[in-house]
Amino acid sequence: MSLFDWFANRRKSVPISPDRQEREIADGLWVKCERCGALTYTKDLQANQMVCLECDYHMQVYSDDRIAQLIDENTWRPVAADLCSVDPLNFRDRKPYGDRLREYREKTGQLDAVQTGIGLLHGEPVALGVMDFRFMGGSMGSVVGEKLTRLIERGTREGYPVLIVCSSGGARMQEGMLSLMQMAKISGALERHREHKLLYIPVLTHPTTGGVTASFAMLGDIILAEPGATIGFAGRRVIEQTLREKLPDDFQTSEYLMAHGFIDAIVPRTQLKKTLAQLIRLHRPPQPPQRPFVTLPESKSLTHHVNSAEETQHR
């Protein structure tokens, strides 16, 4: 008799008391930390912005939650919210690209891998873009590039600082050269923003890699990152095989980049909104924004806000 069979027989022979009941835990009530294994009540974790209360591990959050964490209530106004990707190359791997897009739209409730809009951050008007890793790994396709470009141009016209929360695996291979072109397009818009002496701050979160790192993620006036975030261009294995040497264990982490001068500060998520507000006030231009920021009434649904014809017409 095997040890497995012996335990199975023992389990059958032990009578189960009618008073003994299995303790059931509702799905989503507790969250287990990936680093330390601590179980935390979900509401307590959400109140701490999804940062582990035991080890300060920063769990991944997505665009809706990130906007709620950074933007003052009832001030979010989407920009180019109705843009969605098409399949210009009729690309197919294991399944057609068009089918993948439909699946991710249904799964995430988002049209693509970034949300862009205007809002108030501690009373300061900002143009904010938030990438969403759930949507095809936050990959940068033509719509991501177009939405970010329109956001930056809107911020330039109205004199607002631009903030982009980066979370991406890089360019979207299903769109080929069209996705790579977005690197230059976004970078050009940022250069025009800089020429107007306006502030741009990227916030690098886990993970920020590939073409996003090679373009707008590293073009900030001040570059911030979350603790423990993976930040890099090529993968660790590719670099090790190319250099034929072992890389440090903390290579491509925000702490490693901070030590080597690639980023300016590592800011815990719970302090991010306060830190951004302070930086914006310190770098406020001497002249006020060209257009005053107008908040929406509380009764008006933000999710159904209609953009202007200029924003909704795809280039």
C-alpha positions as CSV (number, residue, x, y, z in Angstrom):
1,M,0.0,0.0,0.0
2,S,1.3,3.4,-1.0
3,L,1.6,6.2,1.5
4,F,-1.1,8.1,-0.5
5,D,-3.5,5.2,-0.2
6,W,-2.8,4.9,3.5
7,F,-3.7,8.6,4.1
8,A,-6.8,8.2,2.0
9,N,-8.0,5.2,4.0
10,R,-7.3,7.0,7.3
11,R,-9.4,9.9,6.1
12,K,-12.3,7.6,5.3
13,S,-12.1,5.8,8.7
14,V,-12.1,9.0,10.8
15,P,-15.8,10.0,11.5
16,I,-16.7,13.6,10.8
17,S,-18.5,15.4,13.6
18,P,-21.8,16.9,12.5
19,D,-20.8,20.1,14.3
20,R,-17.7,20.4,12.3
21,Q,-18.1,22.7,9.3
22,E,-15.7,23.8,6.7
23,R,-14.9,27.5,6.9
24,E,-15.8,29.2,3.7
25,I,-14.1,32.4,2.6
26,A,-15.9,34.4,-0.1
27,D,-14.0,35.1,-3.3
28,G,-12.3,38.4,-3.3
29,L,-12.6,38.9,0.5
30,W,-8.9,38.4,1.1
31,V,-5.8,39.1,-1.0
32,K,-2.5,37.2,-0.6
33,C,0.7,39.2,-1.1
34,E,2.9,37.8,-3.9
35,R,6.1,38.7,-2.0
36,C,5.5,37.9,1.7
37,G,2.4,35.7,1.5
38,A,0.5,37.8,4.0
39,L,-3.3,37.6,3.8
40,T,-4.9,41.1,3.9
41,Y,-8.6,42.1,4.0
42,T,-9.4,43.4,0.6
43,K,-11.0,46.6,1.8
44,D,-7.9,47.4,4.0
45,L,-5.7,46.8,1.0
46,Q,-7.7,49.0,-1.2
47,A,-7.7,51.8,1.4
48,N,-3.8,51.5,1.3
49,Q,-3.9,51.8,-2.6
50,M,-3.0,48.1,-3.1
51,V,0.2,48.3,-1.1
52,C,0.9,45.4,1.2
53,L,0.5,46.4,4.8
54,E,3.2,43.9,5.9
55,C,6.1,44.4,3.4
56,D,5.1,47.4,1.3
57,Y,4.9,45.4,-1.9
58,H,3.2,47.4,-4.6
59,M,0.6,45.2,-6.2
60,Q,-0.5,45.9,-9.8
61,V,-3.4,48.3,-10.2
62,Y,-5.2,49.3,-13.4
63,S,-6.2,52.5,-15.1
64,D,-9.6,53.0,-13.4
65,D,-8.1,52.6,-9.9
66,R,-5.1,54.7,-10.8
67,I,-7.3,57.6,-12.0
68,A,-9.3,57.4,-8.8
69,Q,-6.1,57.5,-6.8
70,L,-4.7,60.6,-8.6
71,I,-7.6,62.7,-9.8
72,D,-9.9,64.7,-7.5
73,E,-13.4,63.4,-7.4
74,N,-15.8,64.6,-10.2
75,T,-13.1,66.4,-12.2
76,W,-12.1,63.7,-14.7
77,R,-12.8,64.6,-18.4
78,P,-11.8,62.0,-20.9
79,V,-9.9,62.9,-24.0
80,A,-10.3,60.9,-27.3
81,A,-12.1,58.3,-25.3
82,D,-13.8,56.7,-28.4
83,L,-10.7,55.8,-30.4
84,C,-10.3,52.0,-31.0
85,S,-7.8,49.9,-32.9
86,V,-8.4,48.3,-36.3
87,D,-6.4,45.5,-38.0
88,P,-4.6,47.3,-40.9
89,L,-2.2,44.3,-41.5
90,N,-4.8,41.5,-41.2
91,F,-2.4,40.1,-38.6
92,R,-2.9,36.5,-37.4
93,D,-0.8,34.4,-34.9
94,R,-2.7,31.8,-33.0
95,K,-5.9,33.8,-33.7
96,P,-6.7,36.9,-35.7
97,Y,-5.7,40.3,-34.2
98,G,-9.3,41.5,-34.6
99,D,-10.5,38.7,-32.4
100,R,-7.9,39.5,-29.7
101,L,-9.1,43.1,-29.7
102,R,-12.7,42.1,-29.2
103,E,-11.7,39.7,-26.4
104,Y,-9.7,42.3,-24.5
105,R,-12.4,44.9,-24.9
106,E,-15.0,42.5,-23.3
107,K,-12.6,41.4,-20.6
108,T,-11.4,44.9,-19.5
109,G,-14.2,47.2,-20.5
110,Q,-11.6,49.4,-22.2
111,L,-11.3,50.2,-25.9
112,D,-7.5,50.1,-25.8
113,A,-4.5,50.0,-23.5
114,V,-4.5,53.7,-22.3
115,Q,-7.0,56.1,-20.7
116,T,-6.4,59.8,-21.3
117,G,-8.1,62.9,-19.9
118,I,-8.0,66.2,-18.1
119,G,-8.6,66.6,-14.3
120,L,-7.6,68.2,-11.1
121,L,-4.9,66.8,-8.9
122,H,-5.1,68.4,-5.5
123,G,-6.7,71.3,-7.3
124,E,-4.0,71.5,-9.9
125,P,-5.2,71.0,-13.6
126,V,-3.3,68.2,-15.3
127,A,-3.4,66.2,-18.5
128,L,-3.1,62.6,-17.4
129,G,-2.6,59.4,-19.4
130,V,-2.8,56.0,-17.6
131,M,-1.7,52.8,-19.4
132,D,-3.5,49.6,-18.5
133,F,-1.5,46.4,-18.5
134,R,-4.6,44.2,-18.7
135,F,-5.2,45.2,-22.3
136,M,-2.7,43.2,-24.3
137,G,0.1,43.9,-21.8
138,G,-0.3,47.6,-22.1
139,S,1.2,47.4,-25.6
140,M,1.6,50.6,-27.6
141,G,-0.3,50.4,-30.8
142,S,-1.5,53.2,-33.1
143,V,-4.5,54.2,-30.8
144,V,-2.3,54.4,-27.7
145,G,0.1,56.7,-29.6
146,E,-2.7,58.8,-31.0
147,K,-4.5,59.2,-27.6
148,L,-1.3,60.2,-25.9
149,T,-0.3,62.6,-28.6
150,R,-3.7,64.3,-28.5
151,L,-3.5,64.5,-24.7
152,I,0.0,66.1,-24.9
153,E,-1.2,68.6,-27.6
154,R,-4.2,69.4,-25.4
155,G,-2.0,70.0,-22.4
156,T,0.3,72.2,-24.6
157,R,-2.7,74.3,-25.9
158,E,-4.2,74.8,-22.5
159,G,-0.9,75.2,-20.5
160,Y,-1.3,72.1,-18.4
161,P,1.5,69.8,-17.1
162,V,1.4,66.3,-18.6
163,L,1.6,63.2,-16.5
164,I,1.8,59.7,-18.0
165,V,1.6,56.6,-15.8
166,C,3.5,53.9,-17.7
167,S,2.8,50.2,-17.6
168,S,3.6,48.4,-20.8
169,G,5.4,45.5,-22.4
170,G,6.4,47.8,-25.3
171,A,5.3,48.2,-28.9
172,R,2.4,46.1,-30.2
173,M,3.8,43.6,-32.7
174,Q,0.4,43.0,-34.4
175,E,0.5,46.5,-35.9
176,G,4.1,46.3,-37.1
177,M,5.7,49.5,-38.2
178,L,2.6,51.5,-37.3
179,S,3.2,50.8,-33.7
180,L,6.9,51.8,-33.9
181,M,5.9,55.1,-35.5
182,Q,4.1,56.1,-32.3
183,M,7.4,56.4,-30.5
184,A,8.4,59.3,-32.8
185,K,5.0,60.8,-32.8
186,I,4.7,61.0,-29.0
187,S,8.2,62.2,-28.6
188,G,7.6,65.0,-31.1
189,A,4.5,66.1,-29.2
190,L,6.6,66.1,-26.0
191,E,9.3,68.2,-27.6
192,R,6.7,70.9,-28.6
193,H,5.3,70.7,-25.0
194,R,8.9,71.3,-23.7
195,E,9.4,74.3,-26.1
196,H,6.4,75.9,-24.3
197,K,8.3,75.5,-21.0
198,L,5.6,73.2,-19.7
199,L,6.2,70.3,-17.3
200,Y,6.1,66.6,-18.2
201,I,6.4,63.8,-15.6
202,P,6.3,60.1,-16.4
203,V,5.6,57.7,-13.6
204,L,7.2,54.3,-14.2
205,T,5.3,51.4,-12.7
206,H,5.7,47.6,-13.0
207,P,6.5,46.7,-15.7
208,T,7.7,49.5,-18.1
209,T,9.7,47.9,-20.9
210,G,10.4,47.9,-24.7
211,G,9.5,50.8,-26.9
212,V,7.7,52.7,-24.1
213,T,11.0,52.8,-22.2
214,A,12.8,53.7,-25.3
215,S,10.6,56.8,-25.9
216,F,8.2,58.8,-23.8
217,A,8.9,56.9,-20.5
218,M,12.4,58.3,-20.3
219,L,11.8,61.8,-21.7
220,G,10.4,63.4,-18.6
221,D,11.6,66.6,-17.0
222,I,11.3,64.7,-13.7
223,I,11.1,60.8,-13.9
224,L,9.4,59.1,-11.0
225,A,9.1,55.4,-10.4
226,E,7.3,53.1,-7.9
227,P,9.3,50.9,-5.6
228,G,10.3,47.5,-7.0
229,A,9.1,48.3,-10.5
230,T,10.7,46.4,-13.5
231,I,12.0,49.0,-15.9
232,G,14.1,48.3,-19.0
233,F,14.3,47.9,-22.8
234,A,15.4,44.4,-23.7
235,G,14.8,41.4,-21.5
236,R,17.3,40.2,-18.9
237,R,18.0,36.9,-20.8
238,V,18.7,38.7,-24.1
239,I,21.2,41.1,-22.4
240,E,23.0,38.3,-20.6
241,Q,23.3,36.3,-23.8
242,T,24.6,39.3,-25.7
243,L,27.1,40.4,-23.0
244,R,27.9,36.8,-22.0
245,E,28.0,37.8,-18.3
246,K,25.7,37.5,-15.3
247,L,23.7,40.6,-14.4
248,P,23.1,41.8,-10.8
249,D,20.0,40.4,-9.1
250,D,18.4,43.8,-8.9
251,F,19.1,44.7,-12.5
252,Q,16.3,46.6,-14.2
253,T,14.5,47.5,-11.0
254,S,13.6,51.0,-10.1
255,E,16.2,50.9,-7.2
256,Y,19.0,49.9,-9.7
257,L,18.0,52.7,-12.1
258,M,17.9,55.2,-9.2
259,A,21.4,54.2,-8.1
260,H,22.7,54.7,-11.7
261,G,21.0,58.0,-12.4
262,F,18.3,56.9,-14.9
263,I,15.4,58.1,-12.7
264,D,15.0,61.1,-10.3
265,A,13.0,59.6,-7.4
266,I,11.3,56.5,-6.2
267,V,7.9,57.5,-4.7
268,P,5.6,55.1,-2.8
269,R,2.2,54.9,-4.2
270,T,0.6,56.3,-1.1
271,Q,2.7,59.4,-1.4
272,L,2.4,59.8,-5.2
273,K,-0.5,62.2,-5.5
274,K,1.0,64.5,-2.8
275,T,4.4,64.4,-4.4
276,L,3.0,65.2,-7.9
277,A,1.0,68.1,-6.6
278,Q,4.2,69.6,-4.9
279,L,6.2,69.2,-8.1
280,I,3.5,70.8,-10.2
281,R,3.3,73.8,-7.9
282,L,7.1,74.2,-7.8
283,H,7.2,74.2,-11.6
284,R,4.1,76.3,-12.2
285,P,4.7,78.7,-15.2
286,P,4.6,82.4,-14.4
287,Q,1.5,82.9,-16.6
288,P,-1.8,81.2,-15.8
289,P,-3.2,78.5,-18.2
290,Q,-4.7,79.8,-21.4
291,R,-8.1,78.3,-20.5
292,P,-9.5,78.0,-17.0
293,F,-10.3,74.5,-15.9
294,V,-14.1,73.9,-15.5
295,T,-15.3,71.0,-13.4
296,L,-18.3,69.0,-14.3
297,P,-21.4,69.0,-12.2
298,E,-21.6,66.0,-9.8
299,S,-24.9,64.8,-11.4
300,K,-23.4,64.5,-14.9
301,S,-21.9,61.0,-15.7
302,L,-18.2,61.2,-16.4
303,T,-18.3,57.9,-18.3
304,H,-20.6,59.3,-20.9
305,H,-18.9,62.6,-21.4
306,V,-18.9,63.5,-25.1
307,N,-15.6,64.8,-26.5
308,S,-15.4,67.6,-29.0
309,A,-15.5,66.9,-32.7
310,E,-11.8,67.8,-32.9
311,E,-11.0,65.0,-30.4
312,T,-13.3,62.3,-31.7
313,Q,-12.2,62.5,-35.3
314,H,-9.3,60.0,-35.9
315,R,-6.4,61.3,-37.8
